[in-house]
Amino acid sequence: MFLNAISTVFITLALTANVWGGMLEVYSKNKLLPVAPQTEMASDSIALFGKHVFVLNPIYSGIIIFVILYFIIFWKKITLISHVTFLNGMFFLWISSCLFPWNTFYKLVPGIAYFIQMPRRFSVIAFILLILCFGMIMTEKSASKSINLLKLVTPFIAVILVFLQGSTLIHQGVKAYNSPGVLYNDYNVHYQSYDNNQLRNSLRSRDAEYAIKALTKATPDYLPIDYKVTPTNYFDYHPYGNYDQRIIENRLPLKKSVNTKGNLKLIYENNNGNKTIELPVIKYHNTQIYLNNVLQKNVKTSHIGSIYLNMKSGKNVIEVKYQPEHWLTILLWITSISWIILIGYFILRLLKRGVKYYSKKIDCAESGLTY
């Protein structure tokens, strides 16, 4: 099992080298803005009941409480695998809940405000494991027929209740869609259009471009910054407001396109003489900026990475190119080859099984046996 675990780790690393390699390449050369810290982490945890911010639906709370009581009462009669599943589920339920001292833990390790941010995310693992325990309980046979019948009916009742609860959420979404605000949740959303019909049409369109242009979010996560950020000073630099002002609300008359090389091309007509402008473009360490086919060195940037360029009078052509490290190309090849090998391996296994099946069938036919 230990050897299988090690080989699985290396296989996973090979298949996902394009993901972690890209992250490593960007993080190694830039100081990136982390996600917004949650300094009051307890307020983003869950509770089974009460007036907490994130109280679970009564259906899920009921299932979890039932599982807990069942395991406490019949602990000695339950199998080892059920014990392990239940204890893991309870651990993740605990660390995702308001019972865990998150605010105290944050004071000891401030970095978790970025790394974990919202403890309620751990509840996903708890749901899977504890609902699996519920399924184990429901499939155990009992000497009593009435109990077996109850175990047969209970899951169907639970599914119906979950379906009704899901239908309620869908109804709320539809109600919001038909309301003047259109969106069910418009937190941190900037409306580029206040025409309700236009907003609804953009959301219905198969082309996502219309919705992206009509509804924009000022989310500055992972932008390259030039200052040291901590959980306590994060909002002092107003990253959300700066992103809104410098990127979203930057109304420069730019013609944008992507050329055959995959580079961003911008055309700016300057009719006011030579001047410096701020472009709604972010520059990372390996980003290359060409102005009228001339590579710009020592490009000045704002503290969230937007660039400043000196524009001459008339037509200005800006080309933005990202030149990754050479070792990233090697990792991309490793990922591609790994996926080819994996798919080829499964195809060979299927072919081998097919050959074995038909060989056995032919042998049985020749010996006069029915297979």
C-alpha positions as CSV (number, residue, x, y, z in Angstrom):
1,M,0.0,0.0,0.0
2,F,2.9,2.3,0.8
3,L,4.5,1.7,-2.6
4,N,1.2,2.3,-4.3
5,A,0.7,5.5,-2.4
6,I,4.2,6.8,-3.5
7,S,3.6,5.8,-7.2
8,T,0.2,7.5,-7.1
9,V,1.8,10.7,-5.9
10,F,4.3,10.7,-8.7
11,I,1.6,9.8,-11.3
12,T,-0.6,12.7,-10.1
13,L,2.4,15.1,-10.2
14,A,3.1,14.1,-13.8
15,L,-0.5,14.4,-14.9
16,T,-0.9,17.8,-13.2
17,A,2.5,19.4,-13.9
18,N,0.8,22.0,-16.1
19,V,-1.2,23.2,-13.1
20,W,1.4,23.2,-10.3
21,G,4.2,24.1,-12.7
22,G,2.3,27.2,-13.8
23,M,1.7,28.3,-10.2
24,L,5.3,27.7,-9.3
25,E,6.5,29.7,-12.3
26,V,4.4,32.7,-11.4
27,Y,5.0,32.5,-7.6
28,S,8.8,32.2,-8.0
29,K,9.2,35.5,-9.8
30,N,6.4,37.7,-8.4
31,K,5.0,38.9,-5.1
32,L,1.3,38.1,-5.5
33,L,-1.7,39.5,-3.7
34,P,-3.3,36.7,-1.7
35,V,-7.1,36.3,-1.4
36,A,-8.9,38.6,1.0
37,P,-8.1,37.5,4.5
38,Q,-10.9,36.3,6.9
39,T,-9.8,37.6,10.3
40,E,-13.1,36.6,11.9
41,M,-12.8,33.0,10.9
42,A,-15.5,31.8,13.3
43,S,-18.1,33.8,11.4
44,D,-17.4,31.7,8.3
45,S,-17.9,28.3,10.0
46,I,-21.1,26.2,10.2
47,A,-23.6,25.2,12.9
48,L,-26.2,22.4,13.0
49,F,-28.8,24.7,14.5
50,G,-29.2,28.1,16.2
51,K,-28.7,31.6,14.8
52,H,-25.2,31.2,13.4
53,V,-24.4,32.8,10.0
54,F,-24.2,29.5,8.2
55,V,-26.7,27.1,9.8
56,L,-27.1,23.8,7.9
57,N,-30.4,22.9,6.4
58,P,-32.5,20.9,8.9
59,I,-32.4,17.9,6.6
60,Y,-28.6,17.6,6.7
61,S,-28.5,18.5,10.4
62,G,-31.0,15.7,11.1
63,I,-29.0,13.1,9.1
64,I,-25.8,14.1,10.9
65,I,-27.3,14.0,14.4
66,F,-28.9,10.6,13.6
67,V,-25.5,9.2,12.5
68,I,-23.8,10.6,15.6
69,L,-26.4,9.0,17.9
70,Y,-26.4,5.7,16.1
71,F,-22.6,5.4,16.2
72,I,-22.5,6.3,19.9
73,I,-25.2,3.7,20.8
74,F,-23.9,0.9,18.6
75,W,-20.2,1.7,18.7
76,K,-19.0,-1.8,19.8
77,K,-21.1,-3.5,17.0
78,I,-19.8,-1.4,14.2
79,T,-17.1,-2.5,11.8
80,L,-13.6,-0.9,11.7
81,I,-14.1,0.7,8.3
82,S,-17.2,2.4,9.7
83,H,-15.3,3.6,12.7
84,V,-12.6,5.2,10.5
85,T,-15.2,6.8,8.1
86,F,-17.2,8.2,11.0
87,L,-14.2,9.6,13.0
88,N,-12.8,11.2,9.8
89,G,-16.2,12.7,9.1
90,M,-16.5,14.0,12.6
91,F,-13.1,15.5,12.6
92,F,-13.8,17.6,9.4
93,L,-17.2,18.5,10.8
94,W,-15.5,19.8,14.0
95,I,-12.9,21.9,12.2
96,S,-15.6,23.4,9.8
97,S,-17.9,24.3,12.7
98,C,-18.1,27.1,15.2
99,L,-17.0,24.7,17.9
100,F,-13.4,24.9,16.7
101,P,-11.6,27.9,18.2
102,W,-10.7,29.5,14.9
103,N,-10.4,33.0,16.2
104,T,-7.8,31.9,18.8
105,F,-6.0,29.8,16.2
106,Y,-5.8,32.8,13.9
107,K,-4.1,34.8,16.5
108,L,-1.5,32.1,16.8
109,V,-1.1,31.5,13.1
110,P,-2.2,34.6,11.1
111,G,-1.4,33.1,7.8
112,I,-4.4,30.8,8.0
113,A,-6.6,33.9,7.2
114,Y,-5.3,33.5,3.6
115,F,-4.6,29.7,3.4
116,I,-7.9,28.5,4.8
117,Q,-10.0,31.7,4.7
118,M,-13.4,30.0,5.2
119,P,-13.5,27.0,7.6
120,R,-16.9,26.0,6.3
121,R,-15.2,24.7,3.2
122,F,-14.1,21.6,5.3
123,S,-17.7,20.7,5.6
124,V,-17.7,19.3,2.1
125,I,-15.5,16.4,3.3
126,A,-17.7,15.9,6.4
127,F,-20.9,15.8,4.3
128,I,-19.4,13.0,2.1
129,L,-18.2,10.9,4.9
130,L,-21.1,11.2,7.3
131,I,-23.7,10.7,4.5
132,L,-21.7,7.6,3.5
133,C,-22.1,6.5,7.2
134,F,-25.8,7.1,6.8
135,G,-25.8,4.9,3.8
136,M,-23.9,2.2,5.7
137,I,-26.5,2.3,8.5
138,M,-29.4,2.1,6.0
139,T,-27.9,-1.0,4.2
140,E,-27.2,-3.0,7.3
141,K,-29.6,-5.9,7.7
142,S,-31.5,-6.3,11.0
143,A,-33.3,-9.2,12.5
144,S,-36.5,-7.1,12.7
145,K,-38.5,-6.8,9.4
146,S,-40.1,-3.6,10.6
147,I,-36.6,-2.0,11.1
148,N,-35.5,-3.2,7.6
149,L,-38.6,-1.7,6.1
150,L,-37.9,1.6,7.9
151,K,-34.3,1.6,6.6
152,L,-35.6,1.0,3.1
153,V,-38.1,3.9,3.3
154,T,-36.0,6.5,5.2
155,P,-33.5,7.2,2.3
156,F,-36.4,7.8,-0.1
157,I,-37.9,10.3,2.4
158,A,-34.5,12.0,2.7
159,V,-34.1,12.2,-1.1
160,I,-37.6,13.7,-1.5
161,L,-36.9,16.3,1.2
162,V,-33.5,17.2,-0.4
163,F,-35.3,17.5,-3.7
164,L,-37.9,19.9,-2.3
165,Q,-35.2,22.0,-0.6
166,G,-33.3,22.1,-3.9
167,S,-36.5,23.2,-5.7
168,T,-36.9,26.0,-3.2
169,L,-33.4,27.3,-4.0
170,I,-34.1,27.2,-7.7
171,H,-37.4,29.1,-7.1
172,Q,-35.4,31.8,-5.2
173,G,-33.0,32.0,-8.1
174,V,-35.8,32.4,-10.6
175,K,-37.5,35.0,-8.5
176,A,-34.2,37.0,-8.3
177,Y,-33.7,36.6,-12.1
178,N,-37.2,38.2,-12.7
179,S,-36.6,40.9,-10.1
180,P,-35.1,44.4,-11.0
181,G,-31.7,43.3,-9.7
182,V,-31.6,40.2,-11.9
183,L,-28.8,38.5,-9.9
184,Y,-29.4,36.3,-6.9
185,N,-26.1,37.4,-5.4
186,D,-24.6,40.7,-6.6
187,Y,-21.8,40.9,-4.0
188,N,-18.8,42.8,-5.4
189,V,-20.5,42.9,-8.9
190,H,-20.2,46.1,-11.0
191,Y,-23.1,46.6,-13.4
192,Q,-22.0,47.8,-16.8
193,S,-25.6,48.0,-17.9
194,Y,-28.7,48.7,-15.9
195,D,-31.1,47.5,-18.6
196,N,-32.7,44.5,-17.0
197,N,-33.7,42.9,-20.3
198,Q,-30.2,43.3,-21.6
199,L,-28.8,41.7,-18.5
200,R,-31.1,38.7,-18.8
201,N,-30.3,38.3,-22.5
202,S,-26.6,38.3,-21.7
203,L,-27.1,35.6,-19.1
204,R,-29.2,33.5,-21.6
205,S,-26.7,33.9,-24.4
206,R,-24.4,31.0,-25.4
207,D,-21.6,33.6,-25.8
208,A,-20.2,34.3,-22.3
209,E,-18.7,37.5,-23.6
210,Y,-22.0,39.3,-23.2
211,A,-22.4,38.4,-19.5
212,I,-18.8,39.2,-18.7
213,K,-19.1,42.7,-20.3
214,A,-22.4,43.4,-18.6
215,L,-21.5,42.2,-15.1
216,T,-17.9,42.6,-13.9
217,K,-16.3,41.6,-10.6
218,A,-13.5,43.6,-9.1
219,T,-11.4,40.6,-7.8
220,P,-7.7,41.4,-7.4
221,D,-6.6,38.0,-6.2
222,Y,-3.1,37.0,-7.4
223,L,-2.2,40.4,-8.9
224,P,1.5,41.3,-8.8
225,I,2.1,43.8,-6.0
226,D,5.0,45.9,-4.8
227,Y,4.3,46.0,-1.1
228,K,4.3,43.6,1.8
229,V,0.8,42.5,2.7
230,T,-0.4,41.1,6.0
231,P,-3.9,40.1,7.2
232,T,-4.1,43.3,9.2
233,N,-3.0,45.7,6.4
234,Y,-4.6,44.0,3.4
235,F,-7.5,46.5,3.0
236,D,-5.3,49.5,3.8
237,Y,-4.1,49.4,0.2
238,H,-7.7,49.2,-1.2
239,P,-7.0,46.4,-3.7
240,Y,-10.6,46.0,-4.7
241,G,-11.1,49.7,-5.2
242,N,-7.8,50.0,-7.1
243,Y,-8.8,47.1,-9.4
244,D,-12.2,48.7,-10.1
245,Q,-10.6,52.1,-10.8
246,R,-7.5,51.0,-12.8
247,I,-9.0,48.1,-14.7
248,I,-12.8,48.0,-14.8
249,E,-13.5,51.7,-15.0
250,N,-10.5,52.5,-17.2
251,R,-12.4,53.7,-20.3
252,L,-9.5,54.2,-22.7
253,P,-10.6,53.9,-26.4
254,L,-8.6,50.8,-27.1
255,K,-9.0,48.4,-29.9
256,K,-8.3,44.9,-28.5
257,S,-7.5,41.7,-30.3
258,V,-5.4,38.5,-30.0
259,N,-2.9,37.8,-32.8
260,T,-1.9,34.5,-34.3
261,K,0.9,34.1,-31.7
262,G,-1.6,34.3,-28.8
263,N,-0.4,37.8,-27.8
264,L,-2.7,40.6,-26.7
265,K,-2.7,43.5,-29.2
266,L,-3.9,46.9,-28.3
267,I,-4.3,49.9,-30.6
268,Y,-4.5,53.4,-29.1
269,E,-5.1,56.6,-31.1
270,N,-3.5,59.5,-29.3
271,N,-4.7,62.9,-30.5
272,N,-3.4,65.0,-27.6
273,G,0.3,65.0,-28.1
274,N,2.9,62.9,-26.3
275,K,1.6,61.7,-22.9
276,T,1.7,58.9,-20.3
277,I,-1.3,56.7,-19.9
278,E,-2.2,53.8,-17.6
279,L,-3.4,50.7,-19.5
280,P,-5.8,48.2,-18.1
281,V,-3.1,45.5,-18.5
282,I,-1.3,43.7,-15.7
283,K,2.4,43.1,-16.0
284,Y,4.0,40.1,-14.3
285,H,7.8,39.5,-14.1
286,N,7.9,37.5,-17.4
287,T,5.4,39.8,-19.2
288,Q,7.0,41.6,-22.2
289,I,5.5,44.9,-23.5
290,Y,6.2,46.0,-27.1
291,L,5.2,49.6,-28.1
292,N,5.3,50.1,-31.8
293,N,7.5,46.9,-32.2
294,V,10.0,48.1,-29.6
295,L,10.5,46.1,-26.4
296,Q,9.9,48.3,-23.4
297,K,12.3,47.9,-20.6
298,N,11.8,49.0,-17.0
299,V,8.1,49.5,-17.5
300,K,6.6,51.5,-14.6
301,T,3.6,49.8,-12.9
302,S,1.1,50.7,-10.3
303,H,1.1,48.8,-7.0
304,I,-1.4,46.3,-8.4
305,G,0.6,45.7,-11.6
306,S,-1.2,47.9,-14.2
307,I,1.3,49.5,-16.6
308,Y,2.2,53.1,-17.6
309,L,3.4,53.8,-21.1
310,N,4.5,57.0,-22.9
311,M,2.4,57.4,-26.0
312,K,3.4,59.4,-29.0
313,S,1.0,61.4,-31.0
314,G,-1.0,59.3,-33.5
315,K,-1.4,55.6,-33.7
316,N,0.2,53.4,-31.0
317,V,0.3,49.7,-31.2
318,I,1.0,47.8,-28.0
319,E,1.7,44.0,-27.9
320,V,1.6,42.1,-24.6
321,K,3.5,38.8,-24.5
322,Y,4.2,36.4,-21.7
323,Q,7.5,34.6,-22.0
324,P,7.5,31.7,-19.5
325,E,10.6,30.0,-18.1
326,H,12.1,27.2,-20.3
327,W,11.6,24.6,-17.6
328,L,7.8,25.2,-17.7
329,T,7.8,24.0,-21.4
330,I,9.5,20.7,-20.2
331,L,6.7,20.3,-17.6
332,L,4.0,20.8,-20.2
333,W,5.6,18.1,-22.3
334,I,5.7,15.8,-19.3
335,T,2.0,16.3,-18.7
336,S,1.1,15.6,-22.3
337,I,3.2,12.5,-22.5
338,S,1.9,11.3,-19.2
339,W,-1.7,11.6,-20.3
340,I,-0.9,9.7,-23.6
341,I,0.8,6.9,-21.6
342,L,-2.1,6.7,-19.1
343,I,-4.8,6.6,-21.9
344,G,-2.7,4.0,-23.8
345,Y,-2.3,1.9,-20.7
346,F,-6.1,1.7,-20.2
347,I,-6.7,0.9,-23.9
348,L,-4.1,-1.9,-23.7
349,R,-5.8,-3.3,-20.6
350,L,-9.2,-3.3,-22.3
351,L,-7.8,-5.0,-25.4
352,K,-6.0,-7.6,-23.2
353,R,-9.3,-8.3,-21.4
354,G,-11.1,-8.6,-24.7
355,V,-8.5,-11.0,-26.1
356,K,-8.6,-13.1,-22.9
357,Y,-12.5,-13.2,-22.9
358,Y,-12.7,-14.3,-26.6
359,S,-9.9,-16.8,-26.2
360,K,-11.7,-18.4,-23.3
361,K,-15.0,-18.4,-25.2
362,I,-13.3,-20.1,-28.2
363,D,-11.7,-22.7,-25.9
364,C,-15.1,-23.5,-24.3
365,A,-16.7,-23.8,-27.8
366,E,-14.0,-26.2,-29.0
367,S,-14.4,-28.4,-25.9
368,G,-18.2,-28.5,-26.4
369,L,-19.0,-26.5,-23.2
370,T,-21.5,-23.7,-23.0
371,Y,-20.0,-20.4,-21.9
